[in-house]
Amino acid sequence: MLNLDVVTASKIPQKISEAPSSVSVITAEDIRQRGYRTLTEVLQSVPGMTVSYDRNYNYANMRGLGNPGDLNTRLLILIDGRRLNDVVYDQGAIGTEFPVDLDLIDRVEFVPGPGSAIYGSSAFFGVVNVITKSGAAIQGTLASAGRFSGAGREARIVHGSGTPGGIELLLSASAYDSAGRDLYFPEFDDAASNHGVAVGLDYDRYHRLFAKLGAGGVVAEAYFGSRTKGIPTASYGQQFNDPRPWTLDEYAGAALSWRSKVSETLDLFAGVSVARYRYSSVNVTEPESRGPTRSIDTAASLSSGAEVRAISSALAGHKLIAGAEYTRDSKRQMTNYDLDPYHLNLDVAHPKRQAAVYLQDEMRLGQSVILNTGLRRDIDSEGGATTNPRVALLYKTARQVTLKALYGTAYRSANAYERYYTFGYKTNPALRSEHIKTYELVAEYFPTDRFRATASVFQYRMRDMLALATDPADGFLFFSNIDAARATGVELEAEWLREDGSALKGSANVQSARNDANGEWLSNSPRRLFKLDYALPPLGEHLRAHAEYRFTSRRRTVQGGEVGGFGVVDMNLVGTVPGTHVELSAGVLNVFAKRYADSASEEHYDNSVPPRHLDAIGQDGRSWRLMATVRF
């Protein structure tokens, strides 16, 4: 029950104990019992991962690595194995901008460490694969409605039908609207800035559509998600407490795939996909009394791609995986213009093409040893060519312990924003890809199908990391490959499914991430993490209760300060109403109203002279949510 089959580590089904990595899996039942509503909440339960929030986007930190404001460019997000990261900013969407409802998710697989040997660019710190349900898994129509703190409301309807292996259909539509809370920022506390209170600016609205049709080995699916978010932080030199700034993120995609077992030793896969991304933001740098100065930032992208893959076990003791990919980013456009009066500041468009081939061999050396090797060659019309290997040596002992020695490299190609955005910046034609090299030792213990324990020791070495620098000749900012860093640490995890239906899971991390040049502790990098997750035994036939505790140690802020460590408790209750088809869920987040904050990033400053920079951004206190679902 715990040594599950996973597909993300190698693009083929394999047991967790045989995957060339450590793998975390969050199932649909985990999501239901815990009442998770965003991908961020799912990822916060993963060992070694924390997520910060700046009142616009969520930023993942993996094993002490991940800066606030970096848009998760070093974390690859997949939907059913296909890339979601856009091709302008390379953003990994994990907040309310993520375009798929969690109720449609069969499971989320997270593979930490480098994944470029199988996935290419951006699989730098890890890969998150969101695997959706089939129509047969739903079997009926579900209608849901919810209320949340901050005047939040949600509604959705889902329909699923079909039989496994036959024709299956899944359709979903949902909408969410939250007014948010009034927020206090001590850095802006003066009479001219409403004493630091942003009123009515934390609103969040989205709507989503999803469709999936399967017939045997052929699957077609499409998604659409659009989110509008208010900006209460006066970022990028804006007027504080002005109601006009907002951001829009819109994702849309469609895919068609075919897979077939041609023979006992050969499986084939082919797929095509198209993805579109649209971004827009309104920035206000002057108060309305001095004349409306609104700057509009936009970005739009359109990508299409194809992949073919063959899995062969014809050679005794080997499972070979060979594949090829081609992607054409036909549109990567960024604009910036002022309104009243109109003035165009930026309009750039740079299409690009990418191609890759990869090969992986799972070699069994007797009954207890597996040698997994992989290699991928990527060719990018902007960044040139790069090759990334992966090697994993697995040894199964006689005591239900699997030992893994892992080595891998990964890269991230500079995105369009870093290369071509010139409004307030200057370009750097000499940008290179970022690179990481990792070493990890893993011990996994599966004595029964109800208990598992994992211990990992890891070291990450990064070079050519992109960061903003100032040209002393003209004072302009530009992106440059100037940073190098390393992280080392230990990660422990255990999970126990008890006979009475209860479940206990815990994890702990001790880690250190530092800048190679000066040995400085990296910002937003906690040195200790602890997580404890307990599902109570069923309360009668229809009711389940769940509690979750997360501790994060103190962290440096980008401005050189510190935010203190904190521990947060979340609780959720879910159950069906006897004699009906109604399910109710009630949750309380941050039960004990712990006050804590996340680091702000470089863009969090207002239009004062001199500008006032935010050091930290306070997070929500106690909040609640109620959901009701009816099955027809």
TORLUMNU-557395 format. One line per 3 residues: number of its first residue (from 1); for each residue x negated, y negated, z of C-alpha. Coordinates in steps of 0.5 Angstrom, whole numbers, padded with zeros to 4 digits. Each point is the difference from the previous one (the first is absolute). Layout:
N
NUM) X Y Z ~ ... $
END
This chain:
632
1) 0000 0000 0000 ~ -0006 -0005 0001 ~ -0005 0003 -0005 $
4) 0004 -0003 -0006 ~ -0001 0000 -0007 ~ -0002 -0007 -0003 $
7) -0002 -0002 -0007 ~ -0003 -0007 0001 ~ -0007 0002 0002 $
10) -0001 0004 -0007 ~ 0006 -0001 -0004 ~ 0002 0007 0001 $
13) 0004 0004 0006 ~ -0005 0002 0005 ~ 0000 0001 0008 $
16) -0002 -0005 0004 ~ -0005 0005 0003 ~ -0003 0001 -0007 $
19) 0000 -0008 -0003 ~ -0006 -0003 -0001 ~ 0001 -0005 0005 $
22) 0004 -0001 0007 ~ 0008 -0002 -0002 ~ 0005 -0003 0004 $
25) 0007 0002 -0002 ~ 0007 -0004 0002 ~ 0006 0004 -0002 $
28) 0007 -0002 -0001 ~ 0002 0002 0007 ~ -0005 -0004 0003 $
31) 0002 -0006 -0003 ~ 0007 0002 0002 ~ -0001 0001 0007 $
34) -0004 -0006 0001 ~ 0004 -0005 -0004 ~ -0005 -0002 -0004 $
37) 0002 -0006 -0005 ~ -0006 -0002 -0003 ~ -0006 0004 -0003 $
40) -0004 -0005 0005 ~ 0003 0004 0006 ~ -0002 0007 -0004 $
43) -0007 -0002 0000 ~ -0001 -0003 0007 ~ 0002 0007 0002 $
46) -0006 0003 -0004 ~ -0007 0001 0004 ~ -0005 -0005 -0001 $
49) 0005 -0005 -0003 ~ 0002 -0007 0002 ~ 0004 -0005 -0003 $
52) 0000 -0007 0001 ~ 0006 -0005 -0002 ~ -0001 -0008 -0002 $
55) 0007 -0001 -0001 ~ 0000 0001 -0008 ~ -0004 0007 -0001 $
58) -0002 0006 0004 ~ -0008 0002 0000 ~ -0002 0006 0001 $
61) -0007 0002 0004 ~ -0003 0007 -0001 ~ -0005 0002 0005 $
64) -0002 -0007 0002 ~ 0000 -0002 -0007 ~ 0005 -0005 -0003 $
67) 0000 -0008 0000 ~ 0006 -0004 0001 ~ 0002 -0003 -0006 $
70) -0003 0005 -0005 ~ 0007 0002 -0003 ~ -0002 0008 0001 $
73) -0004 0000 -0006 ~ -0005 0005 0003 ~ 0006 0005 0001 $
76) 0003 0004 -0006 ~ 0008 0000 0001 ~ 0003 0005 -0004 $
79) 0008 0002 -0002 ~ 0000 0007 -0002 ~ -0007 0000 -0002 $
82) 0000 -0006 -0004 ~ -0003 -0007 0002 ~ 0004 -0005 0003 $
85) -0006 -0005 0001 ~ 0001 -0006 -0005 ~ -0005 -0002 -0005 $
88) 0000 -0007 0002 ~ -0002 0000 0007 ~ -0001 0007 0001 $
91) 0005 0000 0006 ~ 0002 0006 0004 ~ 0007 -0001 0002 $
94) 0002 0002 0007 ~ 0005 -0004 0003 ~ 0007 -0002 -0002 $
97) -0003 -0002 -0007 ~ -0001 0008 -0001 ~ 0006 0002 -0006 $
100) 0002 0006 0003 ~ 0005 0002 0006 ~ -0003 0004 0005 $
103) 0006 0004 0000 ~ -0002 0003 -0007 ~ -0007 0002 0003 $
106) -0001 0008 0000 ~ -0007 -0002 0003 ~ -0006 -0004 0001 $
109) -0007 0002 -0001 ~ -0006 -0004 0002 ~ -0007 0003 -0002 $
112) -0005 -0005 0004 ~ -0007 -0001 -0004 ~ -0002 -0001 -0007 $
115) 0005 0003 -0005 ~ -0003 -0003 -0007 ~ -0003 0007 -0002 $
118) 0008 0001 -0001 ~ 0003 -0006 -0001 ~ -0005 -0006 -0002 $
121) 0000 -0007 0002 ~ 0003 -0002 0007 ~ 0000 0007 0003 $
124) -0005 -0003 0005 ~ 0002 0001 0007 ~ 0006 0004 -0001 $
127) 0005 0003 -0005 ~ 0008 -0001 0003 ~ 0004 0005 -0005 $
130) 0008 -0002 0001 ~ 0004 0007 -0002 ~ 0007 -0001 -0001 $
133) 0006 0005 0001 ~ 0003 0004 -0006 ~ 0008 -0001 -0001 $
136) 0001 0007 0003 ~ -0003 -0002 0006 ~ 0005 -0005 0001 $
139) 0006 0004 -0002 ~ 0006 -0006 0000 ~ 0001 -0007 0001 $
142) -0003 -0004 0006 ~ 0002 -0007 0002 ~ -0003 -0004 0005 $
145) 0000 -0006 0004 ~ -0004 -0003 0005 ~ -0001 -0006 0005 $
148) -0007 -0003 0002 ~ -0003 -0005 0005 ~ -0001 -0007 -0003 $
151) 0007 0000 -0004 ~ -0002 0006 -0004 ~ 0005 0004 -0004 $
154) -0002 0006 -0005 ~ 0005 0004 -0005 ~ -0002 0006 -0004 $
157) 0004 0005 -0004 ~ -0004 0007 -0002 ~ 0003 0005 -0005 $
160) -0003 0007 -0001 ~ 0002 0006 -0004 ~ -0003 0007 -0003 $
163) -0003 0006 0001 ~ -0008 0001 0001 ~ -0003 0002 -0007 $
166) 0007 -0002 -0003 ~ 0002 -0007 -0002 ~ -0001 -0005 0006 $
169) 0002 -0007 0001 ~ -0001 -0005 0005 ~ 0002 -0008 0000 $
172) 0000 -0005 0005 ~ 0001 -0007 0001 ~ -0001 -0005 0006 $
175) -0001 -0007 0003 ~ -0003 -0003 0006 ~ 0001 -0007 0003 $
178) -0003 -0003 0006 ~ 0000 -0007 0003 ~ -0006 0001 0004 $
181) -0002 -0003 0006 ~ -0002 -0007 0002 ~ -0008 0000 0001 $
184) -0005 -0004 0004 ~ -0007 -0001 -0002 ~ -0004 -0004 0006 $
187) -0005 -0003 -0006 ~ 0005 -0004 -0003 ~ 0003 -0002 0007 $
190) 0001 -0008 -0001 ~ 0006 -0004 -0001 ~ -0001 -0001 -0007 $
193) 0001 0008 -0001 ~ 0006 0001 0004 ~ -0005 0002 0006 $
196) -0002 0006 -0004 ~ 0006 0003 -0001 ~ 0002 0003 -0007 $
199) 0008 0000 -0001 ~ 0003 0005 -0004 ~ -0006 0001 -0004 $
202) -0001 0008 0001 ~ 0006 0002 -0004 ~ -0001 0007 -0004 $
205) 0004 0002 -0006 ~ 0000 0006 -0005 ~ 0004 0005 -0004 $
208) -0002 0006 -0003 ~ 0002 0005 -0005 ~ -0003 0007 -0002 $
211) 0002 0006 -0004 ~ -0003 0007 -0001 ~ 0002 0005 -0005 $
214) -0003 0007 0000 ~ 0001 0006 -0005 ~ -0004 0006 0001 $
217) -0008 -0002 -0001 ~ 0003 -0007 -0003 ~ 0001 -0006 0005 $
220) 0002 -0007 -0002 ~ 0000 -0006 0006 ~ 0000 -0007 0000 $
223) 0000 -0005 0006 ~ 0001 -0008 0001 ~ -0001 -0004 0006 $
226) 0000 -0008 0001 ~ -0001 -0003 0006 ~ 0000 -0008 0002 $
229) -0004 -0002 0007 ~ 0000 -0006 0003 ~ -0006 -0003 0002 $
232) -0001 -0003 0008 ~ -0007 0000 0000 ~ -0002 -0006 -0004 $
235) -0005 0004 -0004 ~ -0005 -0003 -0005 ~ 0001 -0007 0002 $
238) 0007 -0001 0000 ~ 0005 -0004 0004 ~ 0002 0003 0007 $
241) 0007 0001 0001 ~ 0002 -0001 -0007 ~ 0006 0004 -0003 $
244) -0002 0000 -0007 ~ -0006 0005 0000 ~ 0001 0008 -0002 $
247) -0003 0006 -0003 ~ 0004 0005 -0005 ~ -0003 0006 -0002 $
250) 0003 0005 -0005 ~ -0002 0007 -0002 ~ 0003 0004 -0005 $
253) -0002 0007 -0003 ~ 0002 0006 -0004 ~ -0003 0006 -0001 $
256) 0001 0007 -0004 ~ -0004 0006 0002 ~ 0000 0007 -0003 $
259) -0003 0006 0004 ~ 0000 0008 -0002 ~ -0003 0006 0002 $
262) -0003 0003 -0007 ~ -0003 0006 0003 ~ -0002 0003 0006 $
265) -0006 -0004 0000 ~ 0001 -0006 -0003 ~ 0005 -0006 0002 $
268) 0001 -0006 -0004 ~ 0002 -0007 0001 ~ 0001 -0006 -0004 $
271) 0003 -0007 0002 ~ 0001 -0007 -0003 ~ 0002 -0006 0004 $
274) 0001 -0008 0000 ~ 0000 -0005 0006 ~ 0002 -0007 0000 $
277) -0002 -0005 0006 ~ 0002 -0007 0001 ~ -0002 -0005 0005 $
280) 0002 -0007 0001 ~ -0001 -0005 0006 ~ 0002 -0007 0002 $
283) -0005 -0004 0003 ~ 0001 -0007 0004 ~ -0006 -0004 0001 $
286) 0003 -0007 0002 ~ 0006 -0002 0004 ~ 0006 -0002 -0004 $
289) 0000 -0007 0003 ~ -0006 -0001 -0004 ~ 0003 0003 -0007 $
292) 0001 0007 -0001 ~ -0007 0004 -0002 ~ 0002 0007 -0002 $
295) -0005 0005 -0003 ~ 0003 0006 -0003 ~ -0005 0006 0000 $
298) 0002 0006 -0005 ~ -0002 0007 -0002 ~ 0002 0005 -0005 $
301) -0002 0007 -0002 ~ 0002 0005 -0004 ~ -0004 0007 -0001 $
304) 0001 0007 -0003 ~ -0004 0006 0001 ~ 0000 0007 -0002 $
307) -0003 0006 0004 ~ -0001 0008 -0002 ~ -0003 0005 0004 $
310) -0001 0007 0000 ~ -0001 0005 0006 ~ -0004 0007 -0001 $
313) -0001 0006 0004 ~ -0002 0004 -0006 ~ -0008 0000 0003 $
316) 0000 0005 0006 ~ -0001 -0004 0006 ~ 0001 -0007 -0003 $
319) 0006 -0005 0000 ~ -0002 -0005 -0006 ~ 0004 -0006 -0001 $
322) -0002 -0005 -0006 ~ 0004 -0006 -0001 ~ 0000 -0006 -0005 $
325) 0003 -0007 0001 ~ 0001 -0006 -0004 ~ 0003 -0007 0003 $
328) 0001 -0006 -0004 ~ 0002 -0006 0004 ~ 0003 -0004 -0006 $
331) 0002 -0006 0004 ~ -0004 -0003 0006 ~ 0002 -0008 0001 $
334) -0001 -0005 0005 ~ 0003 -0007 0000 ~ 0000 -0006 0005 $
337) 0004 -0006 -0002 ~ 0002 -0006 0004 ~ 0008 -0003 0000 $
340) 0002 -0007 0000 ~ -0004 -0002 -0004 ~ -0001 0007 -0004 $
343) -0008 0001 -0001 ~ -0003 0007 -0002 ~ -0006 0001 0004 $
346) -0001 0008 -0002 ~ 0002 0004 -0005 ~ -0004 0007 -0001 $
349) 0001 0006 -0003 ~ -0005 0006 -0001 ~ 0002 0007 -0002 $
352) -0004 0006 0001 ~ -0001 0007 -0001 ~ -0002 0006 0004 $
355) -0002 0007 -0002 ~ -0002 0006 0005 ~ -0002 0007 0000 $
358) 0000 0005 0006 ~ -0002 0007 0002 ~ 0001 0003 0007 $
361) -0002 0008 0001 ~ 0002 0003 0007 ~ -0005 0006 0000 $
364) 0002 0006 0005 ~ -0007 0003 0003 ~ 0003 0006 0003 $
367) 0006 0000 0005 ~ -0003 -0006 0005 ~ -0003 -0005 -0005 $
370) 0003 -0005 -0005 ~ -0005 -0005 -0003 ~ 0004 -0006 -0004 $
373) -0003 -0004 -0004 ~ 0003 -0006 -0005 ~ -0003 -0005 -0004 $
376) 0004 -0006 -0004 ~ -0003 -0004 -0005 ~ 0004 -0007 -0001 $
379) -0001 -0005 -0006 ~ 0003 -0007 0001 ~ 0000 -0005 -0005 $
382) -0002 -0006 0005 ~ -0004 0004 0005 ~ -0004 0005 -0004 $
385) -0001 0007 0002 ~ 0000 0004 0006 ~ -0001 0007 0003 $
388) 0002 0003 0006 ~ -0001 0006 0003 ~ 0003 0004 0006 $
391) -0002 0006 0004 ~ 0003 0004 0005 ~ -0003 0007 0004 $
394) 0006 0003 0004 ~ -0002 0006 0004 ~ 0006 0004 0004 $
397) -0002 0003 0006 ~ 0003 0006 0003 ~ 0003 -0004 0006 $
400) 0005 -0004 -0005 ~ -0005 -0006 0000 ~ -0002 -0003 -0007 $
403) -0006 -0004 0000 ~ -0001 -0005 -0006 ~ -0006 -0004 -0002 $
406) 0002 -0005 -0005 ~ -0003 -0005 -0004 ~ 0002 -0005 -0005 $
409) 0000 -0007 -0004 ~ 0005 -0005 -0002 ~ 0000 -0007 -0004 $
412) 0005 -0005 0000 ~ 0000 -0005 -0007 ~ 0001 -0007 0001 $
415) 0007 -0002 -0001 ~ 0003 -0005 -0005 ~ 0000 -0005 0006 $
418) -0007 0000 0002 ~ -0002 0000 -0007 ~ 0004 -0006 -0003 $
421) 0004 -0004 0005 ~ -0003 -0007 -0001 ~ 0004 -0005 0003 $
424) -0004 -0002 0006 ~ -0005 0006 -0001 ~ -0005 0001 -0006 $
427) -0001 0006 -0004 ~ -0006 0005 0001 ~ -0002 0004 -0006 $
430) -0005 0004 0004 ~ 0005 0004 0004 ~ -0001 0007 0002 $
433) 0004 0006 0002 ~ 0000 0001 0008 ~ -0003 0007 0002 $
436) 0001 0004 0006 ~ -0004 0007 0002 ~ 0003 0004 0006 $
439) -0002 0006 0004 ~ 0005 0004 0004 ~ 0000 0006 0005 $
442) 0007 0003 0001 ~ 0002 0006 0005 ~ 0007 0002 -0001 $
445) 0003 0005 0005 ~ 0007 0004 -0002 ~ 0001 0005 0005 $
448) 0007 0001 -0001 ~ 0005 -0003 -0005 ~ 0002 -0005 0006 $
451) -0006 -0003 0002 ~ -0006 -0003 -0003 ~ -0006 -0005 0002 $
454) -0005 -0004 -0004 ~ -0006 -0003 0001 ~ -0004 -0004 -0005 $
457) -0007 -0004 0000 ~ -0001 -0005 -0005 ~ -0004 -0005 -0003 $
460) 0001 -0005 -0006 ~ -0005 -0004 -0003 ~ 0003 -0006 -0005 $
463) -0004 -0005 -0005 ~ 0001 -0005 -0005 ~ 0007 -0002 0004 $
466) 0003 -0006 -0003 ~ 0001 -0006 0004 ~ 0001 -0008 -0001 $
469) -0007 -0004 0000 ~ -0001 -0007 -0001 ~ -0004 -0003 -0006 $
472) -0005 -0005 0003 ~ -0001 -0003 -0006 ~ 0008 -0003 -0001 $
475) 0003 0003 0007 ~ 0005 0004 -0004 ~ 0002 0007 0003 $
478) -0001 0006 -0004 ~ 0000 0008 0001 ~ -0007 0003 0000 $
481) -0002 0007 0002 ~ -0004 -0002 0006 ~ 0003 0005 0006 $
484) -0003 0006 0002 ~ 0003 0004 0006 ~ 0000 0007 0004 $
487) 0005 0003 0005 ~ -0001 0006 0004 ~ 0005 0004 0005 $
490) 0003 0006 0003 ~ 0008 0002 -0001 ~ 0003 0005 0004 $
493) 0008 0002 -0002 ~ 0004 0006 0003 ~ 0007 0002 -0001 $
496) 0005 0005 0004 ~ 0007 0002 -0002 ~ 0003 0003 0006 $
499) 0005 0006 0000 ~ 0005 -0004 0003 ~ 0000 -0005 -0006 $
502) -0004 -0005 0003 ~ -0007 -0003 -0003 ~ -0006 -0003 0002 $
505) -0005 -0004 -0004 ~ -0006 -0004 0002 ~ -0006 -0003 -0003 $
508) -0006 -0004 0002 ~ -0006 -0004 -0004 ~ -0006 -0003 0003 $
511) -0003 -0004 -0006 ~ -0005 -0005 -0002 ~ 0000 -0004 -0006 $
514) -0006 -0006 -0001 ~ -0002 -0004 -0006 ~ -0007 0003 -0002 $
517) -0003 -0007 -0001 ~ 0000 -0003 0007 ~ 0003 0006 0004 $
520) 0006 -0004 0002 ~ 0007 0004 0002 ~ 0005 -0001 -0006 $
523) 0006 -0004 0001 ~ 0007 0004 0001 ~ -0004 0006 0002 $
526) 0002 0003 0006 ~ -0005 0005 0004 ~ 0005 0004 0003 $
529) 0007 0003 -0002 ~ 0004 0005 0004 ~ 0007 0002 -0002 $
532) 0005 0005 0003 ~ 0007 0002 -0003 ~ 0005 0004 0004 $
535) 0006 0003 -0003 ~ 0005 0003 0006 ~ 0003 0006 0000 $
538) 0007 0000 -0004 ~ 0005 -0004 0005 ~ 0006 0005 -0002 $
541) 0002 0003 -0007 ~ 0000 -0007 -0003 ~ -0005 -0005 0003 $
544) -0008 -0001 0000 ~ -0004 -0005 0003 ~ -0007 -0003 -0001 $
547) -0005 -0004 0003 ~ -0007 -0003 -0003 ~ -0006 -0003 0003 $
550) -0005 -0004 -0004 ~ -0006 -0003 0003 ~ -0005 -0005 -0003 $
553) -0006 -0003 0003 ~ -0002 -0007 -0001 ~ -0003 -0003 -0007 $
556) -0004 -0006 -0002 ~ 0004 -0005 -0004 ~ -0002 -0003 -0007 $
559) -0001 -0006 0003 ~ -0005 0003 0006 ~ 0005 0001 0005 $
562) 0003 0006 0003 ~ 0007 0003 0001 ~ 0001 0004 0006 $
565) 0001 0008 0000 ~ 0008 0002 0001 ~ 0004 0006 0001 $
568) 0007 0000 -0003 ~ 0006 0005 0001 ~ 0005 0002 -0005 $
571) 0006 0004 0001 ~ 0006 0003 -0004 ~ 0006 0004 0001 $
574) 0003 0004 -0006 ~ 0006 0004 0000 ~ 0007 0002 -0004 $
577) 0007 -0001 0003 ~ 0003 0007 0001 ~ 0005 0002 -0005 $
580) -0002 -0006 -0005 ~ -0005 -0001 -0005 ~ -0002 -0006 0003 $
583) -0008 -0001 0003 ~ -0001 -0005 0004 ~ -0007 -0003 0002 $
586) -0002 -0005 0005 ~ -0008 -0003 0001 ~ -0003 -0005 0004 $
589) -0007 -0002 -0002 ~ -0005 -0003 0005 ~ 0004 0003 0006 $
592) -0004 -0004 0005 ~ 0000 -0007 -0004 ~ -0008 0001 0000 $
595) -0003 -0007 -0002 ~ -0005 0001 -0005 ~ -0003 -0003 -0007 $
598) -0004 0002 -0006 ~ -0005 -0004 -0003 ~ 0001 -0006 -0005 $
601) -0004 0000 -0007 ~ -0003 -0005 -0004 ~ 0006 -0003 -0003 $
604) 0004 -0002 0006 ~ -0001 -0007 0001 ~ 0004 -0006 -0001 $
607) 0000 -0007 -0004 ~ -0003 -0004 0006 ~ -0006 -0004 0000 $
610) -0004 0004 0002 ~ 0004 0006 -0001 ~ 0002 0004 0006 $
613) -0002 0007 -0001 ~ 0004 0006 0003 ~ -0004 0005 0004 $
616) 0005 0005 0002 ~ 0007 0001 -0002 ~ 0005 0003 0006 $
619) 0004 0006 -0002 ~ 0007 0002 0002 ~ 0002 0001 0007 $
622) 0006 0005 0002 ~ 0005 0001 -0006 ~ 0005 0005 -0002 $
625) 0004 0004 -0006 ~ 0006 0004 -0001 ~ 0002 0004 -0006 $
628) 0006 0004 -0002 ~ 0000 0005 -0006 ~ 0006 0003 -0002 $
631) 0000 0007 -0005 ~ 0005 0001 -0005 $
END
